[in-house]
Structures are given as C-alpha cells and as structure tokens.
C-alpha cells in the first residue's frame, strides 16, 4: 500500500476505534472494533507484520502489569479495603461536606497512586456515592473529585497509570528516582485541584449534611494492606535489580488470589473477569493502530513541532502539546505518539509529556478512558454529568494545575537531576 493510502486508512481506523471506545455502540467492548482494526492495518500493509509484532512485544509487559494490578485492586475490594475506606471517610468527615471533600481527595490520591487510576474510577467512585448518601450531602463535588484525581493523582509512581508505565520503560529512570521527580508535581497539581474544587462547588459544599455524623470505626483489612505495602516495596527493589514490575504485581495479586480461592471467596472465572481481558486486547490493538499512524507520517509531522531540550519553556510547550493531543485523540495514543519524539531530550522531556497526558484529559470526556468509564459508572447511579459543567471545571483546573506541575517538575530536575 502506498504511503498516502496507508496514512488515510490508519487515521480513519484510529478515529473509528476511539469513537467506538467513547460511544460503545450496543454496549460492545472497546476490543470489538480495535482488534479487527489492528488486523486490517497489518493485512493491508499499513504496518508491517514485523513492526506490529515488535509493538506488541513492547507493550506486552505493560499489558501484563495492567492485568495484574486490575486483579490486585479487585481482590483488595473483595477483602473490604474500599468499604473500610468509605467508613473512614464518613467517620472523619463528621457530617461536614468540606471535610468529606478533603477525605475523598486524600483517599483518591493514595488509591490512584498505589493501585492505579482504574481502582479509583471503578471501585472508589461507588463507595463515594454511598458515603455521600449515608451522610446526606450532595455527591457531585466528591464524585467529580474521583474522575479528576484518577487522572491528576496518577503522576506519582510508574505503576499509577498505563501511560506512566509506557514512559517509565523508555525514560531510563529507576523506580525511586521517577517517584522522587514526580512527587512535587503530584502534590502541586493536587493542591491546585483542591483549591479550585472548594471554590467551584462552594454552593454544594455549603449545603450541609442531612444525616447525623457516623461514629462507626472502620475495620481495616490488614492482610490486604500488608500485601499492597509489600508489593510497593517490591516495585522499588525490582527497579534496582532489573526485574520487570509486572512480575511484582503478579506476585502481589497471586498472594491475595490464593488466599481468596482457599477461602472460597472468589472463583477462577471471577479472577479472569477482573483482569478485563477484552480491555487488554483493546490496549494491544490500539498500540498497533497508533504505530501504523505514526509510521505513515505522524511522527514526521510532529517532529517539526516537538521542541528539544529540558528548559522550562520547552517543558511547558511539551506538556501543553501532550495535553492538546490527549484531548484530540485520547491520552493513550497521545503518549504512544509523543514518547519516541521526547526520549532524545532526556527524562525531563518524557516526564513533561506525562504531565500533559495525565492532567490534560480532565478537560474533556474523551481525554482518557478512565473518564469515559467514570461517566458510565455515574450514569449507573442515576446521575447525569452536565457536559458544560464538566468542561468549565476542566477549564479552571487543567491550565492552572498543568502549569504549576511543570514548574514543579523543572525545580525537581534542577535539585534532584534526571540522570
């Protein structure tokens, strides 16, 4: 296939895959369109079989890690971790909406960083709904916090987000150094989000509680907490000894899975279901389709606009470009496209791209798959999300939090260094 035809086919298929992921016609899985699209770009020669296999091989460990973390998060939920989290939030909030918002920010930030953004969207959001109802407060500020923090709070660790894993594998950074460089941007971005939320939702937060504060003490699932803690330590150690973090995540999931199976709390089929195999197929297929788009001209076009270096203006430009691209074609394709162009400029440029594709999606529904999933969960609770309100909140939060986070990254690079 000649280049213009291959480029046109690749772009059309990518648009179709993303549109179906957003709309999910007839309730189809994202993989229903993505897998045939990946096959089509290979059959037509828009991407060679060797390049497609190389892309699948590159994404394989990342997808394996994602599967393990999804299972780990679901098993933690089965152990009662998220119920305990809801009880803790209700108790600490003492019937005060503003205090509940603080607890939600703390819980969502920690869960996103440690168990990935999917855990915050899928498992914490329903808990927040239930906690708000239990306290008789308006749920909107707290539920919106879940989606914003599933993106913004996923900056801290390589394991917090699929985009982080992709960046981590090419950044040349160790696990501890990655976390050290992203700690200040993570805190800065969350702080800006919190301040904006307090102002934006002032009316809802001033409405007060219609139920007496709960005094129930949360019961912590210690085994799950210890397992997650050991898994985190394992991530840091594995980086130093050259072991893929997917194996550590698998080990953590295996410990909880064996315990749950022995206690007959879960079945093998349920474990497989929690790994979201269709979604994993979607991620692999999307990577192949994006590879076709990149190889047929997008890399060359973006090469003219992607700045080189790691000065503050360059980092700001990279983050802004990444945020724009994430909202146009979704954050996962955006990071796949931009990483090869940012790598030559060093870890600072790679992390700036990461800031853009993680914070930027809070501007629109289509910016990240997590936001799309969150919208479906909100709808299942008989609550509608107003597009204008969602976008207006994004306009207030994204530029401010992204700008502050980039400056914080630049300062971290100056103090810690990216080597």
C-alpha angles and dihedrals in degrees: 000000000000119000100255092050092044091049093049093047093048093050093047092049092048090051090048093049093049093044091053091047089055098042100029094201115218087003091288121167116252088247094064091079100022097059096052089044090055090049091050095053088052096045093048093046095243083132124017120244090240092053091046091051090047090053091048090049090051092049095041098088091044092052090046090053091049091052092051093048092049090053091045092052093048092049090050088054090050089052089056100253095135094043088053089049091054092049090049092050092048092049095047093045091059090200094304115127095207091051090048089054089055091051092048090051091051094046096043093047093051095043093047092049096046106029099025132254092282090067091054094049100040103031109022099043094065089047090053091050090052093045093051091049091048091054094040094237129136107270100207101089092045096044092047088051089061094059095041093048093044084067105029098039092051091081099087109074135026087240097054097085141011090241089054091054091051091049094043093056092058101031097081089225127132119236094255094046092049090052092045093052094046098043096085095043088048093053093043095050093047091048091054091048091051094051093048092047092052090054099037095050096036093126093052092044092050092052092088132213126301095196133059115262114264122245097190112130113227117244109223119214095226096186092056092045093050091047092052091046092051090047091055091050088049091055091056094046094045091058091057094049098040099250116146110249089228089075091053092049089048091052092051092048091046093055093053093040094054091049092048092047093049090050090046091237093129139023129224089247091055090050091052091048092052089057089066095222094184090055091050089052088050092054093050093046093046089053091055093048091048089049088056091051092047095047092050098059113298093100091053093047093049091043088072094055104034107097122222127229137040104260117131095258090049093048090049091050093048093049092048092049091048092049091050093048092047090057092047101046104007126269098268096058089040093058092045089054099043103040097074089051094048099044096078089060092057138244094313092062092046091052091047089056088050091054090053097048093044102043098029097066091069087079098069141018093244095050095096138009089235091062091049090051091047090054091055091050091050090050090052087059090058092253124126125214114222109224093209093051093045091051094044090053089049092052090054097045109032103059093042097045093042093050093048092046093052092051089049090050091050090051091048091051090050093051103034102024127222098247 
